[in-house]
Amino acid sequence: MLSALRKIARWKKKVEPADLDALIERVNVLSRIQGVGGTQVTSGPLGVNVKGDRRKLVESPALKIFEVQSTATGDDVYNCYEQKIDATDWTSTGEVDKLVDKDSESVEVYNLLQNYIYSAGVEQLGIYDRLAAWQVTDDEGNDRWVGIPMLSGRTRLAITTEDAPASDEITCNLLGYNGQEISSGLGSGIEVVCYTMGGAALNSAIPRLVDRTVIGVFNINGTWVCTNLFQTSEDCACS
């Protein structure tokens, strides 16, 4: 730094304070550069040198895809497996999933769309749902993964597992991203609220739901809601 100042002094008869401030700030910035992902940063007379394994940089993208396996300890956090693209299936046209598990290492990912939702125990994602996630650092220096669900839309499909009950809620299983019913684990046995004009229970409303009926559902602040509206009905004897 002193040699640089001497050069400026020889070049200009008078060194302005602003020039010195800019040079000092530049040196300070360069001194704070750090390497990540196996990259080393060193400084010397010729400037700043960056050395690293190119493969590590390529294999550590800012954005990664994760697949939900189960709920984690914290609300809105899921245990997930990182995904990778299967090269064999890249050109496949047979409706083959191009993503496969990178390994079986469980990674915790926070679903940002559940931010500020205080309905403990009610999850918005089901097993095998996927999130596009990136890494952030919390206030204690821990690396955390946060992401947004990769769903085609906010509305999902579910299938009822009982006939219309004497209440405004019916038990359902979500249909997974591949259209298959989630019959066990996360996404199964969800309670879906159905709104009826007239306030009647589902067993007194139309359309009358029966076991194995596919309905549209979406999640509002931790509550699953049916996209259909129902109308109070009255059974009558026909002659």
C-alpha positions in Angstrom: 0.0 0.0 0.0 2.8 2.4 0.8 4.5 1.8 -2.5 1.2 2.6 -4.3 1.0 5.9 -2.4 4.6 6.8 -3.3 3.8 6.2 -7.0 0.8 8.5 -6.7 3.0 11.1 -5.0 5.5 11.0 -7.9 2.7 11.1 -10.5 0.9 14.1 -9.0 2.4 17.0 -7.2 -0.5 17.1 -4.8 -2.4 14.1 -3.5 -6.0 14.9 -2.9 -7.6 13.4 0.3 -10.4 11.9 -1.9 -7.7 10.0 -3.9 -6.2 8.6 -0.7 -9.7 7.6 0.6 -10.6 5.8 -2.6 -7.3 3.9 -2.6 -7.6 2.9 1.0 -11.1 1.7 0.5 -10.0 -0.3 -2.6 -7.3 -2.0 -0.6 -9.7 -2.8 2.2 -12.2 -4.4 -0.2 -9.5 -6.6 -1.7 -8.3 -7.7 1.7 -11.8 -8.9 2.6 -12.3 -11.3 -0.5 -12.7 -14.9 0.7 -12.9 -18.1 -1.2 -15.8 -20.6 -1.0 -16.4 -24.1 -2.3 -12.8 -25.0 -2.2 -11.6 -21.8 -3.9 -8.6 -20.0 -2.5 -8.0 -16.3 -2.8 -4.6 -14.8 -2.3 -3.2 -11.3 -2.9 0.3 -10.2 -3.9 2.3 -7.6 -5.8 0.6 -8.5 -9.1 -2.9 -8.4 -7.7 -5.5 -10.9 -6.5 -5.2 -14.6 -7.4 -8.1 -17.0 -7.4 -7.4 -20.7 -7.4 -9.9 -23.5 -7.2 -11.3 -26.7 -8.5 -13.5 -25.9 -11.5 -15.5 -29.1 -10.9 -16.4 -28.1 -7.4 -17.7 -24.7 -8.6 -19.9 -26.4 -11.2 -21.2 -29.0 -8.8 -22.1 -26.4 -6.2 -24.8 -24.2 -7.9 -26.6 -21.5 -6.0 -30.0 -23.2 -6.7 -30.7 -26.9 -6.0 -33.8 -29.1 -6.2 -34.9 -31.1 -3.2 -37.6 -33.8 -2.7 -39.7 -34.0 0.4 -39.5 -37.1 2.5 -41.0 -36.2 5.8 -41.5 -33.3 8.3 -38.5 -32.1 10.3 -38.5 -31.0 13.9 -39.2 -27.3 13.2 -42.6 -26.1 11.9 -42.6 -25.6 8.1 -39.2 -27.4 7.7 -39.0 -30.7 5.8 -36.5 -33.5 5.6 -35.5 -33.8 1.9 -33.2 -35.6 -0.6 -31.3 -33.5 -3.0 -32.1 -34.3 -6.7 -29.9 -34.6 -9.8 -30.7 -34.9 -13.5 -30.5 -38.4 -14.9 -28.5 -38.1 -18.1 -30.1 -41.3 -19.5 -33.6 -39.8 -19.3 -32.7 -36.3 -20.5 -33.9 -37.1 -24.1 -36.6 -39.5 -23.0 -40.1 -38.8 -24.4 -41.8 -41.5 -22.4 -43.0 -39.3 -19.5 -40.1 -40.5 -17.4 -39.0 -38.4 -14.4 -35.7 -36.8 -15.3 -34.9 -36.1 -11.6 -33.5 -38.8 -9.3 -32.1 -38.8 -5.7 -28.5 -37.6 -5.6 -28.0 -39.7 -2.4 -29.9 -40.6 0.7 -28.5 -37.8 2.9 -31.3 -36.0 4.6 -31.3 -32.2 4.2 -33.6 -29.8 6.1 -35.4 -27.3 3.8 -37.6 -24.5 5.0 -40.7 -23.8 2.8 -40.9 -20.0 2.4 -44.6 -20.2 1.3 -45.4 -21.2 4.9 -43.7 -18.2 6.3 -45.7 -16.5 9.1 -48.3 -19.4 9.2 -49.0 -20.3 12.7 -51.0 -23.5 12.4 -48.8 -26.0 14.2 -48.9 -29.5 12.8 -50.6 -28.7 9.5 -48.2 -29.1 6.6 -48.7 -27.8 3.1 -46.5 -30.3 1.3 -46.7 -34.0 0.8 -44.1 -36.7 0.4 -42.2 -36.5 -3.0 -43.2 -32.8 -3.5 -40.2 -30.8 -4.7 -38.7 -27.4 -3.8 -36.3 -25.2 -5.6 -34.0 -24.0 -2.8 -30.9 -22.0 -2.1 -28.6 -21.6 0.9 -28.7 -18.7 3.4 -27.0 -18.0 6.7 -29.0 -17.6 9.9 -28.2 -15.0 12.6 -25.9 -17.5 14.4 -23.8 -18.3 11.3 -25.5 -21.6 10.4 -26.0 -22.5 6.8 -29.7 -23.1 6.1 -31.6 -24.2 3.0 -34.8 -22.3 2.1 -37.0 -22.9 -0.9 -40.3 -22.6 -2.8 -42.5 -25.5 -3.8 -42.3 -26.6 -7.5 -46.0 -27.0 -8.0 -47.9 -26.4 -11.3 -50.4 -24.2 -9.4 -51.7 -23.5 -6.0 -54.7 -25.8 -6.5 -54.0 -29.5 -5.9 -56.1 -32.7 -6.3 -57.1 -34.9 -3.5 -59.2 -38.0 -3.2 -61.7 -38.6 -0.4 -61.3 -41.6 1.9 -64.8 -41.5 3.4 -68.4 -40.7 2.5 -69.7 -37.3 3.3 -69.7 -37.0 7.1 -72.0 -35.0 9.5 -69.6 -32.1 9.5 -68.0 -29.6 7.2 -64.7 -31.5 7.0 -63.9 -34.6 5.0 -60.7 -36.8 5.2 -58.7 -37.0 2.0 -55.4 -38.1 0.6 -53.4 -35.8 -1.6 -52.5 -36.9 -5.1 -48.8 -36.6 -5.6 -46.9 -34.8 -8.4 -47.1 -38.0 -10.5 -50.9 -38.3 -10.0 -50.6 -41.2 -7.6 -52.5 -41.2 -4.3 -50.4 -40.6 -1.2 -52.0 -43.4 0.9 -49.5 -43.2 3.8 -47.1 -40.7 5.3 -47.0 -37.0 4.8 -49.9 -35.9 2.6 -52.3 -38.7 3.7 -55.3 -38.3 6.0 -55.6 -34.5 5.5 -58.8 -32.8 6.7 -60.4 -30.6 4.0 -62.9 -27.9 5.0 -65.9 -27.6 2.6 -68.1 -24.6 2.6 -71.8 -25.1 2.2 -74.3 -22.3 1.3 -76.9 -22.7 4.1 -74.4 -24.1 6.6 -75.4 -27.7 6.4 -73.1 -30.6 7.1 -71.7 -32.4 4.0 -74.1 -35.4 4.4 -76.9 -32.9 3.9 -75.4 -31.0 1.0 -75.0 -31.4 -2.7 -73.0 -32.4 -4.6 -73.0 -35.4 -2.2 -69.4 -36.6 -1.7 -68.7 -40.3 -1.4 -65.6 -42.3 -0.7 -63.0 -42.1 -3.6 -64.2 -38.8 -5.0 -61.5 -36.6 -6.6 -61.8 -32.9 -5.5 -59.7 -29.8 -5.9 -58.0 -28.4 -2.7 -55.7 -25.6 -1.7 -54.1 -24.5 1.5 -54.8 -21.2 3.2 -52.7 -20.4 6.2 -52.4 -24.1 7.2 -56.0 -25.1 6.5 -56.9 -27.3 3.5 -60.0 -26.0 1.7 -62.1 -27.6 -1.0 -62.4 -25.6 -4.2 -66.0 -26.7 -4.6 -69.0 -24.9 -3.1 -71.8 -27.0 -1.7 -75.5 -26.3 -1.4 -77.9 -27.4 1.4 -80.2 -30.2 0.3 -83.1 -32.0 1.7 -83.9 -35.7 1.2 -87.5 -36.4 0.2 -89.4 -39.6 -0.4 -90.4 -39.9 -4.0 -93.6 -41.8 -4.9 
